[in-house]
Amino acid sequence: MKKYLLPLFLSITSICPAQDTVLTAYLTQHRYAIDLNDPGTFHMLPEMMKGKNLLVLGEGGSHGLELYVPLKSAILDQLATQNLKYFFIELGRSTAFILDKYLHNETTSCNSAFTKYCKIMDHEKAVSKKDHDFKLVGIDFEIRIDFHTALNTMFSNADLNKCPASKAFLTDLLDSTCLKMTHKAFMKFYRKKRTEFQQNKTEIKQELGDKYNGLEYLITNPNTTRPSIDRNPAMTRNLLREITPLDTSAVYFLTIGMAHSLACNTYSVVHKLCQSDVLKDRVLVMNLHCENCTLNGAPLTGKTMLRFMNDEDIESRFSKTAVGAYTLFDLSQLPDGYSDIKKYGGLLLLAKGQH
């Protein structure tokens, strides 16, 4: 038996370097240096999006990294030239409702609770000023302070004394009742009010006129899961509701945490979207891997970030072929032998030493 071990060992060592060479050659030929200060840096996206309608940016690392702000803006700037219809975010409907109004100059001020969001949205606002009309849409669960703020914004000039059914329904929503609740209690309260709305919506619709549609949208979010519960099914349903029937002449953009963007994870939002009748074969995933990056001054570790790939050898090969602070790799044409890489998505954006 021993006489077969040496030839077997030699055959393995001869294959591995060849595979490394093939991968290195491929990555070198299918990479793009990304400059986030250049509005046209993602010029390759129109070609890559042919036959696709949804681009997903998987926020590898952690929510809150500063690099996402100019990154999203640069991608939006390119997608907006391709008839961008919706920009989906991992926040609730009410949060997106206020931010969309800010984005489209329907309100110039930002409530203190939304200051951090509006500061980020200023980048997206610069894109929307270029005559690109896209809507910001939230697909996640409602946050009580955002929900309360959105409703008060919507009904700030309404005389509810002339609308008895609407006033009875909205009274405890417009005061500070829900702000004093825990998230669990608020979700229970929200579901109760959603049922109450369904029971009284005919009278409410007659009273509110144009404001009815906005109220209906905010109060009927089916995603009432808690943050610690699997939110993937509910977020998937919310996104599909917005785009069905699919406008095949338009593109859609979703930014979401990598826990929800790994196509190889059967529980993820992306996997569920890719399996849906509406978006099957129409999703392009760009997952971001952050190498040697920091969050609030501290280096990202295995505890604070989700690794793009577990195989450190694969990571090192991407790193060796990277060019500059950001490198975009097109993985769509990888040889079949690299299915372990391809399963993560069609694009990999590698960031080095960012915040």
C-alpha positions as CSV (number, residue, x, y, z in Angstrom):
1,M,0.0,0.0,0.0
2,K,2.8,2.4,0.8
3,K,4.2,2.4,-2.7
4,Y,1.0,4.2,-3.9
5,L,1.3,7.1,-1.5
6,L,4.2,8.9,-3.1
7,P,2.7,9.1,-6.6
8,L,-0.6,10.2,-5.1
9,F,1.1,12.9,-3.1
10,L,3.0,14.1,-6.2
11,S,-0.2,14.2,-8.2
12,I,-1.9,16.4,-5.6
13,T,0.9,18.8,-5.3
14,S,1.1,19.2,-9.1
15,I,-2.7,19.9,-9.4
16,C,-2.9,22.6,-6.6
17,P,-0.3,25.0,-8.1
18,A,-2.0,24.7,-11.5
19,Q,-5.3,25.5,-10.0
20,D,-3.8,28.6,-8.2
21,T,-2.3,29.7,-11.5
22,V,-5.6,29.4,-13.3
23,L,-7.5,31.3,-10.6
24,T,-4.8,34.0,-10.4
25,A,-4.9,34.4,-14.2
26,Y,-8.7,34.6,-14.2
27,L,-8.8,37.2,-11.4
28,T,-6.2,39.3,-13.0
29,Q,-8.2,39.4,-16.2
30,H,-11.6,40.0,-14.5
31,R,-10.9,42.7,-12.0
32,Y,-11.6,46.4,-11.9
33,A,-10.0,49.1,-9.8
34,I,-12.7,51.1,-8.0
35,D,-12.4,54.8,-7.2
36,L,-15.3,55.9,-5.1
37,N,-14.6,59.5,-5.9
38,D,-15.2,58.8,-9.6
39,P,-19.0,58.9,-10.5
40,G,-18.4,56.6,-13.4
41,T,-16.3,54.0,-11.5
42,F,-19.0,51.3,-11.9
43,H,-19.2,51.7,-15.6
44,M,-19.2,48.0,-16.0
45,L,-22.5,47.4,-14.3
46,P,-24.8,47.9,-17.3
47,E,-23.1,45.1,-19.2
48,M,-23.1,42.9,-16.1
49,M,-26.8,43.6,-15.5
50,K,-27.9,42.4,-18.9
51,G,-30.7,39.9,-18.3
52,K,-30.8,40.9,-14.6
53,N,-33.1,43.3,-12.7
54,L,-32.0,43.3,-9.1
55,L,-28.5,44.2,-7.9
56,V,-27.8,43.2,-4.3
57,L,-25.0,44.7,-2.3
58,G,-24.1,42.4,0.6
59,E,-22.6,44.6,3.4
60,G,-19.8,42.4,4.4
61,G,-18.2,43.3,7.7
62,S,-20.6,45.2,9.9
63,H,-23.4,47.8,9.6
64,G,-22.0,51.2,10.2
65,L,-18.8,51.1,8.2
66,E,-18.2,54.5,6.7
67,L,-17.1,53.0,3.4
68,Y,-20.7,52.0,2.7
69,V,-21.8,55.6,2.3
70,P,-19.7,56.5,-0.7
71,L,-20.0,53.0,-2.0
72,K,-23.8,53.0,-2.2
73,S,-23.7,56.4,-3.7
74,A,-21.3,55.4,-6.5
75,I,-23.4,52.3,-7.3
76,L,-26.6,54.3,-7.3
77,D,-25.1,56.9,-9.6
78,Q,-24.6,54.2,-12.2
79,L,-27.8,52.3,-11.7
80,A,-29.8,55.5,-11.9
81,T,-28.8,55.8,-15.5
82,Q,-30.4,52.4,-16.1
83,N,-34.0,53.3,-15.1
84,L,-33.5,52.6,-11.4
85,K,-37.0,52.1,-9.9
86,Y,-36.6,51.2,-6.3
87,F,-33.7,51.4,-3.8
88,F,-34.5,48.8,-1.1
89,I,-32.9,49.1,2.4
90,E,-32.8,46.9,5.5
91,L,-35.0,49.2,7.5
92,G,-38.8,49.4,8.1
93,R,-41.4,51.0,5.8
94,S,-41.8,54.0,8.1
95,T,-38.1,54.7,8.3
96,A,-37.8,54.6,4.5
97,F,-41.0,56.7,4.2
98,I,-39.4,59.7,6.0
99,L,-36.0,59.3,4.3
100,D,-37.7,59.1,0.9
101,K,-39.4,62.4,1.6
102,Y,-36.1,63.9,2.6
103,L,-34.5,62.4,-0.5
104,H,-37.1,64.0,-2.8
105,N,-37.1,67.4,-1.0
106,E,-40.6,67.0,0.3
107,T,-39.2,67.9,3.7
108,T,-36.0,69.9,4.3
109,S,-35.7,69.2,8.0
110,C,-34.8,66.0,9.7
111,N,-36.1,65.0,13.1
112,S,-33.3,64.4,15.6
113,A,-34.1,60.7,15.6
114,F,-33.2,60.5,11.9
115,T,-30.1,62.7,11.8
116,K,-27.8,59.8,11.3
117,Y,-29.9,58.5,8.4
118,C,-30.3,61.9,6.8
119,K,-26.6,62.5,6.9
120,I,-26.1,59.3,4.9
121,M,-29.0,60.1,2.7
122,D,-27.3,63.3,1.6
123,H,-25.1,61.2,-0.7
124,E,-28.2,59.6,-2.3
125,K,-29.8,63.0,-2.5
126,A,-26.9,64.2,-4.7
127,V,-27.8,61.3,-7.1
128,S,-31.5,62.1,-7.2
129,K,-30.8,65.7,-8.1
130,K,-29.5,64.5,-11.5
131,D,-33.1,64.0,-12.6
132,H,-33.1,60.3,-11.6
133,D,-36.4,59.4,-9.9
134,F,-36.2,56.3,-7.8
135,K,-38.1,55.5,-4.6
136,L,-36.5,54.4,-1.3
137,V,-38.3,51.4,0.1
138,G,-37.8,49.6,3.5
139,I,-38.4,45.9,3.7
140,D,-37.6,45.2,7.4
141,F,-39.7,45.4,10.6
142,E,-40.9,48.7,12.0
143,I,-39.0,50.6,14.6
144,R,-41.3,52.3,17.1
145,I,-39.8,55.7,17.1
146,D,-39.6,55.8,13.3
147,F,-43.1,54.6,13.0
148,H,-44.4,57.2,15.4
149,T,-42.4,60.0,13.7
150,A,-43.7,58.9,10.2
151,L,-47.3,59.0,11.2
152,N,-47.0,62.4,13.0
153,T,-45.3,63.7,9.8
154,M,-48.1,62.4,7.7
155,F,-50.9,63.9,9.8
156,S,-49.2,67.1,11.1
157,N,-51.7,69.3,9.2
158,A,-54.7,67.1,9.3
159,D,-57.9,68.1,11.2
160,L,-58.9,64.8,12.7
161,N,-61.9,66.3,14.5
162,K,-63.7,66.1,11.2
163,C,-62.7,62.4,10.8
164,P,-64.2,60.5,13.8
165,A,-63.3,57.0,12.6
166,S,-59.8,58.0,11.7
167,K,-59.3,59.9,15.0
168,A,-60.5,56.9,17.0
169,F,-58.0,54.7,15.2
170,L,-55.0,57.1,15.2
171,T,-55.2,58.6,18.7
172,D,-53.0,56.2,20.5
173,L,-50.7,56.0,17.5
174,L,-50.0,59.7,17.3
175,D,-49.3,60.3,21.0
176,S,-46.3,58.9,22.7
177,T,-47.9,55.5,23.8
178,C,-45.8,53.3,21.5
179,L,-42.5,55.1,22.4
180,K,-42.7,53.8,26.0
181,M,-43.0,50.2,24.9
182,T,-40.4,47.5,24.5
183,H,-39.9,46.3,20.9
184,K,-41.8,43.1,21.8
185,A,-44.7,45.0,23.2
186,F,-44.7,47.4,20.3
187,M,-44.9,44.6,17.8
188,K,-47.9,43.2,19.6
189,F,-49.5,46.7,19.6
190,Y,-48.7,47.1,15.9
191,R,-50.4,43.8,15.0
192,K,-53.5,44.7,17.0
193,K,-53.7,48.1,15.3
194,R,-53.2,46.4,11.9
195,T,-56.2,44.2,12.6
196,E,-58.2,47.2,13.8
197,F,-57.4,49.1,10.6
198,Q,-58.6,46.2,8.5
199,Q,-61.9,46.3,10.3
200,N,-62.4,50.0,9.9
201,K,-60.6,50.8,6.7
202,T,-63.8,51.6,4.6
203,E,-64.8,54.5,6.9
204,I,-61.1,55.6,7.3
205,K,-60.6,55.7,3.5
206,Q,-63.7,57.8,3.1
207,E,-62.5,60.3,5.7
208,L,-58.8,60.6,4.8
209,G,-58.8,60.7,1.0
210,D,-55.2,61.1,-0.3
211,K,-53.7,60.3,3.1
212,Y,-55.3,56.9,3.2
213,N,-52.8,55.1,1.0
214,G,-49.8,56.3,3.1
215,L,-51.5,55.2,6.3
216,E,-52.5,51.8,4.8
217,Y,-48.9,51.2,3.7
218,L,-47.4,52.0,7.1
219,I,-49.9,50.1,9.2
220,T,-49.9,46.9,7.1
221,N,-46.3,45.8,7.1
222,P,-46.5,42.0,7.5
223,N,-42.9,41.9,8.8
224,T,-43.5,41.9,12.6
225,T,-40.6,39.6,13.6
226,R,-38.2,40.6,16.3
227,P,-34.5,41.3,15.5
228,S,-33.4,38.0,17.0
229,I,-35.9,36.0,14.9
230,D,-35.3,34.8,11.3
231,R,-36.4,37.9,9.3
232,N,-35.4,36.5,5.9
233,P,-38.8,35.2,4.8
234,A,-40.6,38.4,5.8
235,M,-38.1,40.7,4.1
236,T,-38.3,38.5,1.0
237,R,-42.0,38.8,0.8
238,N,-41.9,42.6,1.3
239,L,-39.5,43.1,-1.6
240,L,-41.4,40.8,-3.9
241,R,-44.7,42.6,-3.1
242,E,-43.1,45.9,-4.2
243,I,-41.8,44.7,-7.6
244,T,-44.6,42.3,-8.6
245,P,-45.4,42.4,-11.5
246,L,-41.7,42.8,-12.5
247,D,-40.8,45.7,-14.7
248,T,-38.2,44.1,-16.9
249,S,-37.2,47.4,-18.3
250,A,-36.2,48.7,-14.9
251,V,-33.5,47.8,-12.3
252,Y,-33.7,47.5,-8.6
253,F,-31.0,47.9,-5.9
254,L,-31.0,46.2,-2.5
255,T,-28.4,46.9,0.2
256,I,-28.5,44.3,3.0
257,G,-26.3,42.7,5.6
258,M,-24.3,39.7,4.4
259,A,-26.2,37.4,6.8
260,H,-29.0,37.9,4.3
261,S,-27.0,38.2,1.0
262,L,-25.1,34.9,0.8
263,A,-26.7,33.1,-2.2
264,C,-25.3,29.8,-0.9
265,N,-27.3,30.1,2.4
266,T,-30.7,28.5,1.8
267,Y,-32.1,30.7,4.6
268,S,-31.0,34.0,3.2
269,V,-33.1,36.7,1.5
270,V,-31.0,36.4,-1.7
271,H,-31.4,32.7,-1.9
272,K,-35.1,33.0,-1.5
273,L,-35.3,35.8,-4.1
274,C,-33.2,33.7,-6.6
275,Q,-35.7,30.8,-6.1
276,S,-38.8,33.0,-6.6
277,D,-40.8,32.9,-9.8
278,V,-40.4,36.7,-10.1
279,L,-36.6,37.0,-9.9
280,K,-35.3,33.6,-10.8
281,D,-32.0,34.1,-12.8
282,R,-32.5,37.9,-12.5
283,V,-30.4,38.7,-9.4
284,L,-26.8,39.8,-9.5
285,V,-25.1,39.7,-6.1
286,M,-22.1,41.8,-5.2
287,N,-20.8,40.7,-1.8
288,L,-18.2,42.9,-0.1
289,H,-15.3,41.5,1.8
290,C,-13.5,44.0,4.1
291,E,-9.9,43.1,4.7
292,N,-8.0,44.8,7.6
293,C,-10.9,47.2,8.2
294,T,-12.0,48.9,11.3
295,L,-15.3,49.9,13.0
296,N,-15.3,52.8,15.4
297,G,-11.5,52.6,15.5
298,A,-11.4,48.9,16.4
299,P,-10.3,46.2,13.9
300,L,-13.0,43.9,12.6
301,T,-12.6,40.4,13.9
302,G,-14.4,37.1,13.5
303,K,-16.8,38.3,16.2
304,T,-17.7,41.6,14.6
305,M,-17.9,40.7,11.0
306,L,-19.2,37.9,8.8
307,R,-16.4,36.4,6.7
308,F,-17.1,36.3,3.0
309,M,-15.3,32.9,2.7
310,N,-13.9,30.6,5.3
311,D,-11.0,29.4,3.2
312,E,-8.2,31.8,4.1
313,D,-6.2,30.5,1.1
314,I,-8.9,31.7,-1.3
315,E,-8.9,35.1,0.5
316,S,-5.2,35.5,0.1
317,R,-5.4,34.8,-3.6
318,F,-8.0,37.5,-4.0
319,S,-5.9,39.9,-2.0
320,K,-2.8,39.2,-4.1
321,T,-4.6,40.2,-7.2
322,A,-6.3,43.3,-5.8
323,V,-5.5,46.7,-7.1
324,G,-5.8,49.7,-4.7
325,A,-8.2,50.2,-1.9
326,Y,-11.2,48.7,-3.7
327,T,-11.2,45.9,-6.3
328,L,-14.2,44.5,-8.0
329,F,-13.9,40.9,-9.2
330,D,-16.3,39.5,-11.8
331,L,-16.8,35.8,-10.8
332,S,-19.6,35.0,-13.3
333,Q,-17.3,33.3,-15.7
334,L,-15.1,31.4,-13.3
335,P,-14.2,27.8,-14.5
336,D,-16.5,25.1,-13.1
337,G,-13.8,23.9,-10.8
338,Y,-14.3,26.9,-8.6
339,S,-17.9,26.3,-7.7
340,D,-17.0,26.9,-4.0
341,I,-16.3,30.5,-4.9
342,K,-19.1,31.1,-7.4
343,K,-21.7,30.0,-4.9
344,Y,-21.3,33.3,-3.0
345,G,-22.4,35.4,-5.9
346,G,-21.4,36.9,-9.2
347,L,-19.3,39.8,-7.9
348,L,-16.8,40.2,-5.1
349,L,-15.8,43.7,-4.0
350,L,-12.6,43.6,-1.9
351,A,-11.9,46.5,0.4
352,K,-8.6,47.0,2.1
353,G,-7.9,49.1,5.2
354,Q,-11.2,51.0,5.4
355,H,-13.5,52.2,8.2
